[in-house]
């Protein structure tokens, strides 16, 4: 077999290592698995089917120790990616030769969606349906494929605009949302509108991306910080989940009593939020006492998953070891729908359930006013 030159290999490996090193457990709204799908499409577009399989395989092999050492992902998810996304790259690259770049992007995103949903439902049961959000990977797959095509066929200016458009879209939608982020995707299509006005269209696409990125910068910065967790020096130490704050106290490992902490990414180590209990609290199988808050006194804490999947509410969880202090002593043994509370704790994004935001675990709580809705009472723990 004749191998491609070194440049396509280098681009594929670097993109793959970065893309798979920031892997998350479950897909997000609007872009599925995001960086992982994009990494597969890059390798599939630049290399032959066999070469793309090898590039994705090698990228995963390098990325997995980074993910596991920093406790950034479930080991099972990392190992499944090693196998399935290597096959995905082969299939996508083969498809490119049969029906073109757009088709390749659809196949890559569709492959992710079908197998992620199947494995999620088989492994988790009904709860695994969250993996069906991976269907949005088709958007990322097609956009990435078009950006590569623009670079190859329409010139460097068009390629730069298209690639930046994909990056702005991904960084403005993966966890927290910018309302203008998706407009950046238009930059991946503009260079293909007219052959006669190629330079002007490419320039327009680049200007569009820059203009769109400006109001999205704050959201992009937060999302980039969450996504790049495995590359932060503190993530490689035992203090990766430490909290030092007046409202939350000093805790070396805030997830000490949390099952599978690899599913949670810390946005802020401690936030204090006032809100109204929006639903009847629930006691889950792991012993966590949970409820949602609405009418929040601050903005910027709700992720895309919170807005769409939790009806614009902030999720809160009280863990069993804190039940007496928080639930029984501070709240009189119950939480009622309509209660006005002030809660403090780490603000996290749950990368295993729809990327919604949570105060998890709850560290301190104050009852301001008792609501009139249904309550879930609980006895003091022994």
N, C-alpha and C positions, 0 to 999 in steps of 0.2 A: 504494500500500500504506500502511495506517495503522500507524505505529510505536508501540511501547509507550512508557510514560513514562520519564523520566530515571532514576528509582530502579532499575528492573530492569536498565537498561543499565549503570549505575555498578557495581552488585553483580556483574554478569556480567563486566565488563571487569577489575575489581580482582581477583576470584577467578581469572579466566583468566590475568592477567599473573603472579600469584603461582604458580598451579599449573603453568604452562608454564615459568616461570623456574627451577623446581626439578626439571625433567624429568630422567629418567635414561635410559640406553641400552636397558635390557632390564627386563622385569617382575620383581617380587619375589613370593615366596610369600605367599599369603593375601590379597593385594590387587592383583595385577597391576601396572599402571602407576600406581596410586594417585592422586596429585594431578591428573594429567592427565585421567583419567576423571571425577573429581569436578568439575573445571572445566567439562568438556563438559556434564555433567548439569545443572549450575547454569544455564548459558546456555540449554540446551534446555528447562528447566522454566520459566524466567522470560520467555522471548522466543518469538516466532513462528519457524517454521523458517528463513526467510530472515534474520531478525534474529540468530538464534543462530549461523548460519553466519558472518555478518559479525563478530559479537562474538568468536568463537573465532579467526577470521582475524586481526583486529586485535590480539588478545592475543598470538598467536604472533609477529606481526611485531615487537611490542615486546620479547618475551622472547628471541627468537633472538639479537640482538646481545649480550645479557647472557650467554647461554650460550656463545657462540663467543668472546667477548673473554676470558672466564675459563677457557676450555678445559674446560668442564664436560660436554661432550657431543660425540658424533660429528656433524659437520655434516650428513651424510646423514640421520641420525635427526631432527634439527631441521627440515630442509626437508620430509621426509615427513610430519611432524606438522602442519606448516603446511597441507598439502593434505588429508591424510586425516582429521584431526580436525575440520576445518571441515565436511567432508562428513558425518562422524559426528554432529556437532551438528545438522545439518539433518535427517538421518534420525531421530535420537532425538527431536527436537522434534515432528516429524510423527507419530511413533509415540505420543507422549504424547496427542495429540488423538484417536487411534484406540482405544487400549486402556489408558491411564492411566499413573500415575507408576511403578509397579513394572515394568510392561512396558518403559517408557522406559529405566529403569536397566539392565534385562537386555539391551536392544538396544545401549545404549552400551558396556557391558562386552563383549558378544559381538562387536560390530564391531571393537573393539580386538583381541580375541583372534584372530579369523579373519584379519584383515589383517596383524597383527604376525607371526603364525606363518607365513603364506604368504610374506611378504617375507623373514623370517629364514631360512627353509629354502631359498628360491630364491637368496638372496645368500650364505649361509654354508654351505649344504649340510647335512649331518647335525648340525653344531655349532649350527645355527640352531634346533634343537628347543627350546632354552632359552626361546625366545620364547613357547612354548606355555603358560608360566606366566601369561601375560596373561589366561587364562580366569578367573583369580581376580579380575579387574577387575569381574566381574559383582557380586561382593560389595560392592565400593566403590560401583559404580554404583547398585545398589538401595538401599543404606544412605543415600547422598546424596539420592536421589530421595525416599525416605521422610521424611528430615529436612526437606526443603523442603515436602512435603505437610503434615507436622505443624505447621510454622510457619504455613502458610496456612490450615489447616482447624481446628487444635486450639489455636491461640493461641501467644503469645510464649513462655510458660513451657515448653510442650511443644517448641516449635521450638528454644529454647536447649539444652534437654536433649538433643535429637536431634542437633543440630549438634555439640555438645561430644562426644557419643558417637562420632560419625564421626571427629572429630579425634583423640580418645584412641586409637581403634582404629588409625588410620593411623600415628600417631607411635609406637605401641608394637609395630608389626609389620613396618614396611617394611624395616628392615635387621636390627637386633637385636630379640629377642623378649622381651616380658613375658608370662608365662603367664596373666595375668588380663586382658590388653588386649582380647581378643576379646569379653569379657563386656560391654564398653561398647556393643557393637552392639545389645544388648537394649534400650537406651534409645531406639533408633529405632523400636521396635515397641510398647513399652508404651503410649504415648499413644493407640493405636488399639484397645486391648483393650475399653474400655467408655466409652460416651457419658455415662452417669450419674455416673461417678466421674472425670471428666476432670481436674479440678484435682489431686485426690489422686494420680492415676496420673502426671501430669506432674511433680509434686513427687518422687514415688518414683523416676522416671527420672533426674531431676537428681541426687538423692542417690546413686543407683547409680553414675553417672558419676564423681562426686567421690570416692567410696569406692574405686572401681577405679583411678582415676588416681593415688592416693597411692603405692601400692607400685610403680607403673609409672613414676614420675617420673624415676628414674635412666636407665632405658632410653629414655624419651621425650626426655630431654635429649641423649643421645648421637645418637639418630636425627635430632633436629632440627638438631643441629650438622652432621651429614653432609649432610642434605638442603639446608640453607641455604648451602652452600659458595659459590654464585655471588654471594651478598650480603655475604660477608665482605670487608672492605677489602683484606686481604692477597691475596685471589684475583685482584685486578686488577693485581698487581705481578709483577715477574720472580722474586720470592722466594716465589711461591705454593707451591712444592714444596721449600722449603729444610728442612734438618735440622741442628740443633745439639744434640748430645748426646754425653756421654762414651762410651756404649756403641756409638753408631753413627758418631761423628765429625761433622765439619762439612762439609756438602755443600750447594751453592747450589741444585742441581736434582737431586733424588734419582731423578727419572724421565728423566734425560738419555739413558740407553741403553734406555729402555723404549718398545716400539712402542705407539702409540695410548694415550698416558697419560690421555686423556679418559675412559677406561673405569674408572679407579681413583680412589676417594675416600679420602683419608687420614683415619683414625680417630685414630691417635696417630702422631706423627712418628718415635717410636722406642719399641719394646717389647723386653724381654728375656724369653724364654720357654724353659723346660726341658721336653722331651718325648721320647717314644719314636717312632722312625720306624715308621709304621703300614702301609706298603705298599712294594712294589718301586719304587724311583725310576724316573723316565722322562726321556728327553731329547725335548723338543718341537721342532717344525719351526723355531721362531724361535731355537733354540740354548739356550733356558733349560733348566736341569737342575732337575727338580721332584720333590718328595716331600711327604707329609703327616705331621703329628705328632699323636699322641694321648697320653693320660695326662699332660696339661699340669699344670704346677705352679701355675698361676694361673687364675682364672675370669674370665669377662666378655669374652673375646677372640673367642668363637665366635658368628657371626651366625646368623640363621635358615637361610640357605642352607648354612652349614657343617654345621649339625645335621642337616638333611634330605638335602641333596644330596652332602655329603662325609662322611656317616656320623659326624658329630661330630668331625671332624679339622680341624686347622689346616694350610692349604696354605702351602708355602714354595717360593720360586723363586730359584735362583742364575743370574744373568745371565752371558752369555759373557765380558764384559770382566772379571768377577770370578772366573772359573773357576780360574785358576792359584792366586790367593791363598787362596780359600776352599775349593775342592774338592780341588786337588792338594796344596797345602801344609798346610792345616789338617786335612783329612780323609783324606789319603793317597790321593787320586785316586778315591775311591769312597764311596758311602753305601749302607748295608745295612739291610734290614728288621730292626728290633729295636735299631738304634743308639740310644744315649741321647745327646742333643745339647742344647746351650744355643745358641739362635739369637737374633740381634738384628737389627732392621730396622724400617722403617715398617709399621705395622699398617694395612691398607687393605681396602676392600670393592670387589670387582670388580662393577661395575654392568653388565657385559656378559655375565657368566656366573653367573646364579643368585644374585647378591648374597652370595656366600660370602666369608669373611675370609681374608686372606693376609698373610704377611710377605713383602713384595715391594717392592724387591729385598732379598735377604739381604745384610746389611752385615758381620756378624761371626758366627763359629760356633766352638764348642768341642766336641770329641768327648770325652764322659765315659766311655763304655764301648761297645765294639764288639758289635753284635748277631750272632746266628747265622743270620739269614735271608739270602735271596738279595741279591746286591749288583749294582749297575750301575757298572762301572769306566769310567774315562775317562782318556785320555792327557793329558799337559800340553799346553796350547796353545802354538803356536810364538810 
